[in-house]
Amino acid sequence: MSIEAIRVCAAVVRKGGKVLLTSRPPGAHLAGKWEFPGGKLHAGETPGECLRREIREELAMEVAPLDLLREVVHCYAEKTVALEFYRALASDQELARLRPLDGQGWGWFDCAKLAEIDFVAADLPMARFIM
């Protein structure tokens, strides 16, 4: 019996030499660990639609998804995730509106220092790619 991977789209939003990260909200799987913002792809939804919806729902801002940067499949003990990381742009106006809506932490992290961040395991390959 094979387990189907959960498809997840994540946004890589950069500002200068920093990248936007969010922490997993309290009560969530891997709560408190850091990740690139995004979420599960719904049936019938394109990756771009997923990213726009997830960022709007989680951070109250709009992004423009661009190109696919990297794909990662990671097997946790309880589930397998297939992540698609997309470069995404947000205007200065949108970045000023950013606010966490799920009780999660967020911040701009220096791309050269991502090795110091306590990432969810599935996001580590993208962090290494950026560094």
N, C-alpha and C positions, 0 to 999 in steps of 0.2 A: 504494500500500500504506500503510495507516495503522498506527501503532504504538499499542497499547493502553496507557493509563496504569496505573501501579502504584498501587493505592489504599493510602493510609497514614492511620492515625488517630494523632493526637497529643494529649497531655493538657496543659492549661494549669492548673497547680496553683499557687495563690497563697497566700502567708502574709504578712499585713500588706501592705506596699507592695512586696513582692518576689515573684518568680516563679521556679519551679524549672526549671533548664535542665541538660542533659547535653551532654557533648562526644562527637563521633563516636569510637568506639573505634579503637585502632591496627589498621591493616590494612583498615579499612572504607572505603567510598567517602566521600571528603571527611573523612578522619580528622583529628581535632583541632578541627574547626569545631563551633560550638555549635548546639543545636537544642532544641525542645520534645520531651520524651520520648514515645516511642511506637514504632510500627512497622507493618509490612505487615498488611493485612486478609487473613485466610485465607478460602478458599471456604467458604460456609455460615456464616460468623461474622458477628455483628452488630458495629457499631462499638463498642458498650459492652463486649462480650466481648473484642474485640481489645485495647482499652485496658487492661482488667483483666489480661489475659494478658501483654501486653507490659511493663507496669509491674512486674508480679510477676517476670517473667523478667529484666528489666534492673536493677531497683532493690530487689527483695525486699520490696515493700510493697504494700498493697491501696489502691485508689482507688475512688471512686464517681463514674463518669462522669455528667455532667449534660447541659446543653444544647450544641448545636452553635453555636460562635461565628463560624466563618469557614471558607470553602472556598477553596483555592488550587490552581491547576494550574500546574506549573512544568516547563519543558522544559530538561533538561540535555543536553549533547551526546550522552551515552550512553543516556539514558532519560528518560521523562516520568513525573512523579509527580502524583497527585491527592491532596492533603492535606485532611483534615477535622480541624479543631481543636475540641476539646471542653473545656469547663470541667469540671474534676474536683476532687473533694474528698478529702482524706485527714485522718484524725484525728491528733491530736498523738501518740498511741501509734504509729500507722503511720509518721508522719514520723520518729519516734525510731528506728525499725527500718531506715530507708532506708540501703542500702549498694549501691554499684555492683557488678554481677556480671559485667560484660563488659570490665573494665579501663578504663572510660570515666571522665572527670571529671564532676563535678556540683557544683551550688551554687545558692544563692539570690541572684538578681540584682535590683537596684533597677529597678522598672518604668520610672522616669523616665530611666534611663541605658542603656536597651537599645540605643541607637544606637552605643554604644561596643563592643558585643560582636561578635565575628567569627562571625556566623551562617552556616549553609548558606543559599544563595540562596532556596530554597523557603520557608524560615521567616521571611524578612524582612517580608513583608506582615503576618504575625501580630504580629511585634515592633512594627511601626509602629502597628498597630491598638491595641495595649496602651498604647503611649506616648501 
